Amino acid sequence: MRIAAVLALVACGGPAKPAVAPTPAGPEQMIGDTLAAFEHGDVTTFDNRLDPDGVFLGVGFQDVWDASGFAAAQKDLLAQAKPGTWHVHSDKLHVSLSPDRKSAWMTATLAWDEGSGAQPIRWTAVLVQRGGRWVIGASHASVGVANAQAAMQAGAGQLPDPSVMPDKVDADAKPIVAMFDADLASNARWLGDISTRDDVLVIGSDPSEVWLGPAEIKKGFDGEATTPATITRNGPVTAHVVGEVAWLAANVRVELTDHSVKPMPLRILAVYLREGGAWKMVQLHASTANLHG
């Protein structure tokens, strides 16, 4: 995947110049610092780095948190880690900045080892400016589950519906929700609402489903659409607009038309960018919640 590491530091003027207020650290630095703290097991990793209005999805079915719940869950996890057993390595970090530079979105891969072997975690997030600093507005961490395995688990009744999303939609985000619901019902419309940017990214529930760029997304989606299915939103949705960027978190249910397997519950975090007066999807992360998360 053509994603390079992006880390930047913003320098202030030298001592000979008049004193000026420091330039706020950019989203790349904030994410880099956050990942570095988490890699070292720092319990303060997410302090003052989360948007109070955000929603945060973890790998387990029950893992749907607000900012305070997410921070508490991570501190509990770190506090339980035995010395020398916590190893987290981040790779393939990429941050995209909105044209108005007030919001951004990112993706990274984490090799996460709590003492029983490294597990690959896909992590995506939305970044927003609050009070002159960057914070995480929403995030989604997941473990890829092979489609065949997920279908087997669904058939055995082992995939319960994930925790309900908060019913929290900004007034100006209502068109995003309407577009999301319409796109679920129409493959052609969904593809038409994807941005043409080179960095548009779709992460599916299967580990192999990582598609970068419009051409790869269409190719991958066409390959996955050979079996007709109905996709519907399952329950409330959380959606916010921050400047030129919007994000939406929802549970969906995928049901094959031939009913060969039981419906598949998924969680989605979708990111949209306002382009030419219209909203276009620039990132989507779908996952089957991990049974053991």
C-alpha positions as CSV (number, residue, x, y, z in Angstrom):
1,M,0.0,0.0,0.0
2,R,1.5,3.4,-1.0
3,I,1.3,5.0,2.4
4,A,4.4,6.7,3.7
5,A,5.1,7.8,7.3
6,V,4.3,11.4,7.9
7,L,5.7,13.2,10.9
8,A,6.3,17.0,11.1
9,L,7.5,19.5,13.7
10,V,6.6,23.2,13.6
11,A,9.5,25.5,14.6
12,C,9.2,29.0,16.2
13,G,11.2,32.0,15.4
14,G,14.8,32.4,16.7
15,P,15.7,34.5,19.8
16,A,16.7,37.6,17.7
17,K,13.1,37.9,16.5
18,P,10.2,39.6,18.5
19,A,8.5,37.1,20.8
20,V,5.4,35.5,19.1
21,A,2.9,32.9,20.2
22,P,4.0,29.4,19.2
23,T,2.3,27.9,16.2
24,P,-0.1,25.2,17.3
25,A,1.3,21.7,16.6
26,G,-0.1,20.1,13.5
27,P,-2.2,16.9,13.4
28,E,0.8,14.9,12.3
29,Q,2.8,15.8,15.4
30,M,-0.2,15.2,17.7
31,I,-0.8,11.7,16.3
32,G,2.9,10.9,16.3
33,D,3.2,12.0,20.0
34,T,0.0,10.0,20.9
35,L,1.3,6.8,19.2
36,A,4.7,7.2,20.8
37,A,3.1,7.5,24.2
38,F,0.9,4.5,23.7
39,E,3.8,2.4,22.4
40,H,5.6,3.1,25.7
41,G,2.6,2.2,27.8
42,D,2.0,5.8,29.0
43,V,-1.3,5.9,30.9
44,T,-1.7,9.6,30.1
45,T,-1.6,8.9,26.3
46,F,-5.1,10.3,25.6
47,D,-5.3,13.0,28.2
48,N,-6.4,16.3,26.6
49,R,-6.2,14.6,23.2
50,L,-9.9,13.6,22.8
51,D,-12.9,15.7,21.6
52,P,-15.6,15.6,24.3
53,D,-18.2,15.3,21.4
54,G,-16.4,12.3,19.8
55,V,-17.2,8.6,19.6
56,F,-14.6,5.9,19.7
57,L,-14.9,2.3,18.4
58,G,-12.7,-0.5,19.7
59,V,-12.2,-4.1,18.5
60,G,-14.9,-5.7,20.7
61,F,-18.7,-5.7,20.3
62,Q,-19.1,-3.7,23.4
63,D,-16.4,-1.1,22.6
64,V,-18.4,2.0,21.8
65,W,-17.2,4.9,24.1
66,D,-17.5,8.6,24.5
67,A,-14.2,10.5,25.2
68,S,-14.2,9.9,29.0
69,G,-15.1,6.2,28.6
70,F,-12.4,5.6,26.0
71,A,-9.7,7.3,28.0
72,A,-10.7,5.3,31.1
73,A,-10.7,2.0,29.2
74,Q,-7.2,2.6,27.8
75,K,-5.9,3.5,31.3
76,D,-7.4,0.3,32.7
77,L,-5.8,-1.7,29.9
78,L,-2.4,-0.1,30.5
79,A,-2.6,-0.5,34.3
80,Q,-3.2,-4.2,33.9
81,A,-0.3,-4.8,31.6
82,K,2.6,-6.7,33.2
83,P,6.0,-5.0,33.0
84,G,7.8,-6.0,29.8
85,T,4.8,-7.6,28.1
86,W,3.3,-4.4,26.5
87,H,4.6,-3.8,23.0
88,V,2.9,-1.6,20.4
89,H,4.5,-0.7,17.1
90,S,2.9,1.8,14.7
91,D,3.5,1.7,10.9
92,K,2.1,3.2,7.7
93,L,0.9,6.4,9.3
94,H,-0.8,8.8,6.9
95,V,-2.5,12.1,7.8
96,S,-4.6,14.1,5.3
97,L,-5.4,17.7,6.0
98,S,-8.6,19.5,4.9
99,P,-8.2,22.5,2.6
100,D,-9.3,24.9,5.4
101,R,-6.7,23.2,7.7
102,K,-9.2,23.0,10.5
103,S,-9.7,19.2,10.4
104,A,-8.0,16.1,9.2
105,W,-8.3,12.3,8.9
106,M,-5.7,9.6,9.4
107,T,-4.9,5.9,9.2
108,A,-2.2,3.7,10.8
109,T,-1.4,0.1,11.3
110,L,-0.6,-1.1,14.8
111,A,1.3,-4.3,15.8
112,W,-0.2,-4.7,19.3
113,D,1.2,-7.3,21.7
114,E,-0.3,-7.5,25.2
115,G,1.9,-10.5,26.1
116,S,0.5,-13.3,23.9
117,G,1.8,-12.3,20.5
118,A,1.4,-9.3,18.2
119,Q,-2.0,-8.7,16.7
120,P,-2.5,-6.4,13.6
121,I,-4.8,-3.5,14.4
122,R,-6.2,-1.2,11.7
123,W,-6.8,2.3,13.2
124,T,-8.5,5.3,11.5
125,A,-9.4,8.6,13.1
126,V,-10.8,12.1,12.5
127,L,-8.8,15.1,13.9
128,V,-10.3,18.4,14.7
129,Q,-9.1,21.7,16.1
130,R,-10.5,22.7,19.5
131,G,-9.3,25.8,21.3
132,G,-6.3,26.1,19.1
133,R,-5.1,22.5,19.5
134,W,-5.7,19.3,17.7
135,V,-7.7,16.5,19.2
136,I,-9.2,13.2,18.1
137,G,-12.8,13.6,17.1
138,A,-13.6,10.0,16.3
139,S,-11.7,6.8,15.9
140,H,-12.2,3.2,14.9
141,A,-9.8,0.3,15.8
142,S,-10.4,-3.1,14.4
143,V,-9.0,-6.6,13.8
144,G,-9.6,-7.9,10.3
145,V,-11.7,-11.0,10.2
146,A,-11.8,-13.2,7.1
147,N,-15.2,-13.2,5.3
148,A,-15.4,-17.0,5.5
149,Q,-14.7,-17.0,9.2
150,A,-17.2,-14.2,9.9
151,A,-19.9,-16.1,7.8
152,M,-19.3,-19.2,9.9
153,Q,-19.6,-17.3,13.1
154,A,-22.7,-15.6,11.9
155,G,-24.2,-19.0,11.0
156,A,-23.4,-20.3,14.4
157,G,-25.1,-17.3,16.0
158,Q,-21.8,-16.0,17.4
159,L,-22.0,-12.5,16.1
160,P,-24.3,-10.4,18.3
161,D,-25.2,-6.9,17.3
162,P,-22.5,-4.4,18.5
163,S,-23.3,-1.8,21.2
164,V,-25.8,0.8,20.0
165,M,-24.2,4.0,18.6
166,P,-25.1,7.3,20.4
167,D,-28.1,9.0,18.7
168,K,-26.3,12.3,18.2
169,V,-26.5,14.1,14.9
170,D,-25.6,17.8,14.2
171,A,-28.2,19.8,12.4
172,D,-25.8,20.3,9.5
173,A,-24.9,16.6,9.5
174,K,-28.4,15.4,8.7
175,P,-27.7,15.5,4.9
176,I,-24.7,13.2,5.6
177,V,-26.9,10.7,7.3
178,A,-29.4,10.8,4.5
179,M,-26.6,10.3,1.9
180,F,-25.1,7.4,3.9
181,D,-28.5,5.6,4.1
182,A,-29.1,6.1,0.4
183,D,-25.6,4.9,-0.5
184,L,-26.1,1.7,1.5
185,A,-29.1,0.9,-0.7
186,S,-27.4,1.6,-4.0
187,N,-24.0,0.3,-5.2
188,A,-23.9,2.7,-8.1
189,R,-24.8,5.7,-5.8
190,W,-22.2,4.7,-3.2
191,L,-19.4,4.6,-5.8
192,G,-20.6,7.9,-7.2
193,D,-20.3,9.6,-3.8
194,I,-16.6,8.6,-3.4
195,S,-14.0,11.3,-3.8
196,T,-11.7,11.3,-6.7
197,R,-8.7,12.1,-4.5
198,D,-5.7,9.8,-4.7
199,D,-5.7,9.3,-0.9
200,V,-9.3,8.1,-0.7
201,L,-9.2,4.9,1.4
202,V,-11.6,2.0,2.1
203,I,-10.9,-0.6,4.8
204,G,-13.2,-3.5,4.8
205,S,-13.9,-6.2,7.4
206,D,-11.6,-8.8,5.7
207,P,-7.9,-8.3,6.2
208,S,-7.4,-8.3,2.4
209,E,-9.9,-5.4,1.9
210,V,-7.7,-2.4,1.9
211,W,-8.2,-0.2,-1.2
212,L,-6.4,3.1,-1.9
213,G,-7.6,5.4,-4.6
214,P,-10.8,5.5,-6.7
215,A,-9.7,2.9,-9.2
216,E,-8.6,0.3,-6.5
217,I,-11.8,0.9,-4.6
218,K,-14.0,0.3,-7.6
219,K,-12.0,-2.8,-8.6
220,G,-12.2,-4.2,-5.0
221,F,-15.8,-3.3,-4.6
222,D,-16.8,-4.9,-7.9
223,G,-15.0,-8.1,-6.8
224,E,-16.9,-8.2,-3.5
225,A,-20.2,-7.4,-5.1
226,T,-20.5,-10.7,-6.9
227,T,-23.0,-12.1,-4.3
228,P,-26.1,-9.8,-4.1
229,A,-26.7,-8.4,-0.6
230,T,-28.8,-5.9,1.2
231,I,-27.1,-3.5,3.5
232,T,-29.1,-1.4,6.0
233,R,-28.3,0.8,8.9
234,N,-29.0,-0.9,12.3
235,G,-30.0,1.6,15.0
236,P,-29.0,5.2,15.7
237,V,-26.1,7.1,14.2
238,T,-23.6,9.7,15.4
239,A,-22.6,12.4,12.9
240,H,-20.7,15.7,13.2
241,V,-19.6,18.4,10.8
242,V,-16.4,20.4,11.5
243,G,-15.7,22.9,8.8
244,E,-15.1,21.1,5.5
245,V,-15.0,17.6,7.1
246,A,-17.8,15.4,8.4
247,W,-17.8,12.0,10.0
248,L,-20.4,9.4,10.7
249,A,-20.4,6.3,13.0
250,A,-23.0,3.6,12.5
251,N,-23.8,0.0,12.8
252,V,-25.0,-1.8,9.7
253,R,-26.4,-5.2,8.9
254,V,-25.4,-7.1,5.7
255,E,-27.8,-9.8,4.5
256,L,-27.2,-12.0,1.5
257,T,-30.1,-12.0,-1.0
258,D,-30.1,-15.8,-1.1
259,H,-30.1,-16.0,2.8
260,S,-27.3,-18.6,2.7
261,V,-25.9,-17.2,5.9
262,K,-27.3,-15.2,8.8
263,P,-27.1,-11.4,8.6
264,M,-23.6,-9.9,9.3
265,P,-23.3,-7.1,11.8
266,L,-20.7,-4.4,11.0
267,R,-19.5,-1.1,12.4
268,I,-18.6,1.8,10.2
269,L,-16.7,5.0,10.6
270,A,-17.0,7.1,7.4
271,V,-15.3,10.4,6.7
272,Y,-16.5,13.0,4.2
273,L,-15.0,16.1,2.6
274,R,-16.9,19.0,1.1
275,E,-15.8,19.2,-2.5
276,G,-17.3,21.8,-4.9
277,G,-20.3,22.2,-2.7
278,A,-21.0,18.5,-2.4
279,W,-20.0,15.9,0.3
280,K,-17.7,13.2,-0.9
281,M,-16.4,10.2,1.1
282,V,-12.7,10.2,1.6
283,Q,-12.3,7.4,4.1
284,L,-14.4,4.4,5.2
285,H,-13.5,1.8,7.8
286,A,-15.9,-1.2,8.3
287,S,-15.3,-4.1,10.6
288,T,-16.8,-7.2,12.2
289,A,-16.3,-6.6,15.9
290,N,-13.9,-9.1,17.5
291,L,-15.5,-11.8,19.6
292,H,-12.6,-11.6,22.1
293,G,-12.1,-7.9,22.1
